[in-house]
Structure formats: C-alpha cells, structure tokens
Amino acid sequence: MNYIQATFTIEPFQDYIADVLSEELGECGFESFVVNDGKLEAYITDKNFAEEKVNDVITNFPFEAEITFRFEPIPTKNWNEEWEKNFFEPIVIENKCVIHSSFHTDVPAAEYDIIIDPKMSFGTGHHETTSLMIAEILKMDLTNKSVLDMGCGTSVLAILAAMRGAVNLLAVDIDDWCTENSLENIAVNGVSGIEVIQGGAEVLAGRKFDIVIANINRNILLNDMQKYADCLQIGGELYMSGFYREDIPLIEAEANVNGLTLEYFCEKNKWVAVKTVKK
C-alpha cells in the first residue's frame, strides 16, 4: 500500500492546535500523526487522499492560525526506524504499565511490560486518548471477560486486556497496516486469545462482548455506536475515547438512544474517555 505524507506548518504553532488539526484530518482518512520540528506530519493512503478535503479542513478550521501544507508520495519504509527517529520513548502509565519498542534498551520495570513496534499504526500510549484507555483497563476486573478492541491500531489495548485476564478478545481495524502490525505485536508479547479482523463495525454482527473499547474519533463513534451497543451483553460496558470534553453531550445523547448510560468521564489535556453501561 502506498502512502502520502502531508506536512502542515502552523503559525503560531501550539500543541492544542496540532491536536485539533489531527482530529479533523483523521475524519478525512489520515491515519498517523507525528509532530516533528514544530510541524505536523500526517500520513494517509494514496487512495484515500483528497486535496480538496484538506483545503476544506484548513478553510473551516475553528481556531485562529495560519496553516499551510505540502504533500508528497512516500515509498514503503521501515516504520519502526521512523518512530525511533521521531523519539518514540518508553512510557509508564499509572506506575503499572510500561510500553516500549523492541529497539529500547533502558526500559523501566512495571507490572505489565508491553512491546509495541508501531509501524504506521496509532497506539503507542503517548497520545492522551490511548493513555486514558490504558488507565481505564488497569482499573477493570477483566478475568474471563470477553473484550472488543474497536479501531485497534497496534492492539496495545487488546494486549493489555489479555494480560489482565480477558478471554475471547477481538481486535478490529479498517486498515491493513494496523491488522498486520497487531498480529506482530500480539506475537512478540506472547499473549493468546486475540482474534484480529480487518474491517469496520459491520464485522460485529452476531457477536457478544462483556467489554467494548473504542478509541477512534467522534464522528465514527456517533455513526457506529448502535452496532457497539448491539454486541454488548446486558450490563456490559462501552468505553469510548478520541474526542474532546465539549463533545460529551453529543456522545451521551447517542448513547442514551442506544440504551447506554454514561457513568463518568476522565480527561487529559482536553481529550476525554467515557464509560457507558448497557442497562
């Protein structure tokens, strides 16, 4: 699969502006983002790239900032080397879980040690939404629970859930880079019981889970929440992230329509994760 790298210059550069721009671009099909030398680098498959959509995002951007971009096709790369070059460092979450790549040699000790070689996949634990979800998983009793990791990226969430006793896990992502990378990460961590499927919410028909974890983006969550609710057992829990605090009313309203009750949310740098329960 061929990719395009789009490099965005933001004046003045602010982390929160880059985050919002990443979210808007994610809704246009961009898959991975790296801040490098004060610029946002975004990656998308050539078949999904549409310059007019990017121009629309910039024209309708909600904050005052001057944004310009250039794009170029990129050859297939060793993405682990690219991540190493872009300072993917080990991260410790809740003093219980360390996430690092196979090229790291100085890794802090933690109860759960997860190796992630991310390639193009989203989910090293560094983004606020991933770390929020990891913190939630660390609080759950997952012994013998069935778990869905929807929009799995690297499958870091499914891997941690398996380490915490979950069984019958399903990791789903629409992108073949992610499913390929998920299989590699699952193997290197030596966990079992995780099935990986490429596709969208349509693959969930007829399946049932105790826990659904969906770290995607607001629009996909709103569009597919009914399917997530349908595959939950009564009393099952749906955890969602990939959006901002101001998006919670929209998320909660759609949850209520689908028989889900919002119990709480947690927040990190304007990003949130919510817990809902199927009554």
C-alpha positions, 0 to 999 in steps of 0.5 A: 500500500502506498502512502502520502505524507502531508506536512502542515506548518502552523503559525503560531504553532501550539500543541492544542492546535496540532491536536485539533488539526489531527482530529479533523484530518483523521475524519478525512482518512489520515491515519498517523500523526507525528509532530516533528520540528514544530510541524505536523506530519500526517500520513494517509493512503494514496487512495484515500487522499483528497486535496480538496478535503484538506483545503476544506479542513484548513478553510473551516478550521475553528481556531485562529492560525495560519496553516499551510501544507505540502504533500508528497508520495512516500515509498514503503519504509521501515516504520519502526526506524521512523518512530525511533527517529521521531523519539518514540520513548518508553512510557509508564502509565499509572506506575503499572504499565510500561510500553516500549519498542523492541529497539529500547534498551533502558526500559523501566520495570512495571507490572505489565511490560508491553512491546509495541513496534508501531509501524504506521499504526496509532497506539503507542500510549503517548497520545492522551486518548490511548493513555486514558484507555490504558488507565481505564483497563488497569482499573477493570476486573477483566478475568474471563471477560470477553473484550472488543478492541474497536479501531485497534491500531497496534492492539496495545489495548487488546494486549493489555486486556489479555494480560489482565485476564480477558478471554475471547478478545477481538481486535478490529481495524479498517486498515491493513497496516494496523491488522498486520502490525497487531498480529506482530505485536500480539506475537512478540508479547506472547499473549493468546486469545486475540482474534484480529479482523480487518474491517469496520463495525459491520464485522460485529454482527452476531457477536457478544462482548462483556467489554467494548473499547473504542478509541477512534474519533467522534464522528465514527463513534456517533455513526457506529455506536448502535452496532457497539451497543448491539454486541454488548451483553446486558450490563456490559460496558462501552468505553469510548475515547478520541474526542474532546470534553465539549463533545460529551453531550453529543456522545451521551445523547447517542448513547442514551438512544442506544440504551447506554448510560454514561457513568463518568468521564476522565480527561487529559489535556482536553481529550476525554474517555467515557464509560457507558453501561448497557442497562 
